[in-house]
């Protein structure tokens, strides 16, 4: 169980940081500013986020299965990765509860 918590914790933090970068760096630069050079420099953010979010989902499912959570609670944990700060909040609650 400890290794599942550690994997979930790492992925929740990484997914949360990538989501913050996506929402508050990439999206404003792409849609609000007319800076093609700057946009070209940060084009990696949505790609990395796109590859890491499925890994977050798998680690959340693995943790929730080991913790014997019901499906709805598991879905809540998975959906926590969609908003910028909620995966970080979910990570804190999981660590506080299971450590």
Residue frames relative to the residue before (quaternion, step in Angstrom):
aa qw qx qy qz dx dy dz
X 1.0000 0.0000 0.0000 0.0000 0.00 0.00 0.00
X 0.6303 0.5585 -0.3389 0.4194 3.57 1.03 -0.79
X 0.6637 0.4971 -0.3141 0.4623 3.58 0.99 -0.78
X 0.6230 0.5255 -0.3401 0.4691 3.61 1.08 -0.67
X 0.6319 0.5164 -0.3268 0.4767 3.58 1.04 -0.75
X 0.6594 0.5083 -0.3100 0.4591 3.57 0.93 -0.89
X 0.6555 0.4981 -0.3167 0.4711 3.61 0.91 -0.85
X 0.6604 0.4916 -0.3121 0.4741 3.58 0.92 -0.88
X 0.6425 0.5389 -0.3286 0.4345 3.56 0.93 -0.85
X 0.6653 0.4958 -0.3013 0.4699 3.58 0.88 -0.92
X 0.7052 0.4629 -0.2789 0.4589 3.58 0.82 -0.96
X 0.6234 0.5318 -0.3504 0.4537 3.62 1.04 -0.65
X 0.6603 0.4913 -0.3079 0.4773 3.58 0.97 -0.81
X 0.6683 0.4931 -0.3051 0.4659 3.59 0.89 -0.91
X 0.6725 0.4841 -0.3005 0.4724 3.59 0.91 -0.91
X 0.6388 0.5279 -0.3253 0.4554 3.61 1.02 -0.71
X 0.6642 0.4863 -0.3019 0.4808 3.57 0.95 -0.85
X 0.6605 0.4970 -0.3114 0.4687 3.59 0.95 -0.84
X 0.6378 0.5166 -0.3256 0.4693 3.57 1.05 -0.73
X 0.6274 0.5206 -0.3303 0.4757 3.58 1.02 -0.75
X 0.6512 0.5031 -0.3127 0.4744 3.58 0.96 -0.84
X 0.6501 0.5258 -0.3160 0.4484 3.57 0.97 -0.84
X 0.7395 0.4389 -0.2337 0.4537 3.57 0.78 -1.05
X 0.8273 0.2934 -0.1174 0.4644 3.58 0.84 -0.96
X 0.7004 0.3601 -0.2857 0.5460 3.61 1.24 0.06
X 0.7571 0.4117 -0.2365 0.4488 3.57 0.52 -1.18
X 0.7014 0.4889 -0.2888 0.4308 3.59 0.73 -1.05
X 0.6764 0.4634 -0.3328 0.4657 3.68 0.79 -0.76
X 0.6529 0.5043 -0.3338 0.4560 3.59 0.96 -0.78
X 0.6761 0.4986 -0.3042 0.4492 3.57 0.94 -0.82
X 0.8180 0.3169 -0.1366 0.4602 3.59 0.77 -1.03
X 0.7474 0.4034 -0.2366 0.4720 3.62 1.08 -0.45
X 0.7686 0.3133 -0.1701 0.5312 3.58 1.02 -0.75
X 0.3247 -0.7190 0.5795 0.2046 3.52 -1.14 0.69
X 0.3592 0.7202 -0.5032 0.3149 3.56 0.37 1.29
X 0.1822 -0.8307 0.5165 0.0999 3.62 0.17 1.23
X 0.6285 0.5350 -0.3458 0.4463 3.61 1.05 -0.66
X 0.6647 0.4848 -0.2951 0.4859 3.56 0.98 -0.85
X 0.6298 0.5277 -0.3278 0.4663 3.59 1.01 -0.77
X 0.6547 0.5085 -0.3106 0.4651 3.58 0.97 -0.80
X 0.6540 0.5245 -0.3140 0.4456 3.59 1.10 -0.64
X 0.7755 0.3241 -0.1803 0.5110 3.60 1.11 -0.55
X 0.3199 0.7741 -0.4922 0.2368 3.59 1.20 0.36
X 0.5709 0.6158 -0.3697 0.3977 3.61 1.22 -0.40
X 0.5532 0.6526 -0.3944 0.3353 3.62 1.09 -0.59
X 0.7260 0.4048 -0.2942 0.4716 3.68 0.65 -0.87
X 0.6135 0.5481 -0.3598 0.4402 3.60 1.10 -0.56
X 0.6666 0.4818 -0.2994 0.4836 3.58 0.89 -0.91
X 0.6396 0.5182 -0.3233 0.4667 3.58 0.96 -0.84
X 0.6576 0.5266 -0.3059 0.4434 3.58 0.98 -0.82
X 0.6822 0.4596 -0.2846 0.4924 3.58 1.09 -0.63
X 0.7075 0.4833 -0.2691 0.4399 3.58 1.01 -0.75
X 0.6040 0.5925 -0.3718 0.3819 3.61 1.01 -0.64
X 0.6484 0.4882 -0.3506 0.4673 3.68 0.89 -0.65
X 0.6158 0.5198 -0.3516 0.4765 3.59 1.11 -0.60
X 0.6063 0.5334 -0.3448 0.4785 3.59 1.07 -0.70
X 0.6432 0.5239 -0.3253 0.4539 3.59 0.93 -0.88
X 0.6732 0.4977 -0.3001 0.4572 3.59 0.89 -0.90
X 0.6747 0.4717 -0.3095 0.4758 3.60 0.94 -0.78
X 0.6202 0.5254 -0.3453 0.4692 3.61 1.07 -0.64
X 0.6491 0.4982 -0.3177 0.4791 3.60 0.98 -0.80
X 0.6489 0.5160 -0.3231 0.4564 3.58 0.94 -0.84
X 0.6696 0.4877 -0.3077 0.4681 3.59 0.88 -0.89
X 0.6795 0.4975 -0.2990 0.4488 3.59 0.83 -0.97
X 0.6298 0.5212 -0.3338 0.4694 3.60 1.07 -0.66
X 0.6771 0.4772 -0.2950 0.4761 3.59 0.91 -0.87
X 0.6869 0.4566 -0.2783 0.4922 3.58 1.10 -0.67
X 0.3590 -0.7654 0.4528 0.2832 3.59 1.37 -0.13
X 0.2231 0.7784 -0.5429 0.2225 3.52 0.90 1.01
X 0.5141 -0.6109 0.4875 0.3533 3.59 -1.15 0.51
X 0.7027 -0.4961 0.3189 0.3980 3.55 -1.26 0.49
X 0.6713 0.5072 -0.3202 0.4355 3.62 0.86 -0.85
X 0.6470 0.4954 -0.3214 0.4824 3.58 1.01 -0.74
X 0.6185 0.5350 -0.3278 0.4731 3.58 1.10 -0.73
X 0.6484 0.5109 -0.3132 0.4696 3.59 0.97 -0.83
X 0.6221 0.5375 -0.3321 0.4624 3.57 1.07 -0.73
X 0.6486 0.5081 -0.3073 0.4761 3.55 1.04 -0.81
X 0.6460 0.5039 -0.3155 0.4787 3.58 1.01 -0.78
X 0.6931 0.4741 -0.2787 0.4661 3.59 0.89 -0.90
X 0.5288 0.6283 -0.4109 0.3959 3.59 1.21 -0.35
X 0.6456 0.5346 -0.3227 0.4397 3.58 1.16 -0.44
X 0.5911 0.6081 -0.3665 0.3828 3.59 1.21 -0.14
X 0.7242 0.3537 -0.2323 0.5445 3.60 1.12 -0.52
X 0.6580 -0.5896 0.2923 0.3659 3.59 -0.96 0.80
X 0.8111 0.2932 -0.1573 0.4811 3.61 0.71 -0.90
X 0.5641 0.6602 -0.3849 0.3126 3.61 1.10 -0.51
X 0.6160 0.5211 -0.3771 0.4548 3.62 1.03 -0.52
X 0.6292 0.5199 -0.3326 0.4724 3.58 1.09 -0.62
X 0.6407 0.5037 -0.3173 0.4849 3.59 1.05 -0.74
X 0.6481 0.5100 -0.3151 0.4697 3.59 0.96 -0.85
X 0.6283 0.5355 -0.3315 0.4567 3.58 0.99 -0.79
X 0.6525 0.5124 -0.3138 0.4617 3.59 0.93 -0.87
X 0.6771 0.4946 -0.2968 0.4570 3.59 0.92 -0.89
X 0.6412 0.5134 -0.3262 0.4679 3.58 0.99 -0.79
X 0.6758 0.4877 -0.2992 0.4648 3.58 0.86 -0.93
X 0.6566 0.5107 -0.3115 0.4595 3.58 0.94 -0.84
X 0.7041 0.4722 -0.2659 0.4589 3.60 0.98 -0.81
X 0.8215 0.3025 -0.1202 0.4681 3.58 0.82 -0.98
X 0.6504 0.4959 -0.3464 0.4593 3.63 1.16 0.09
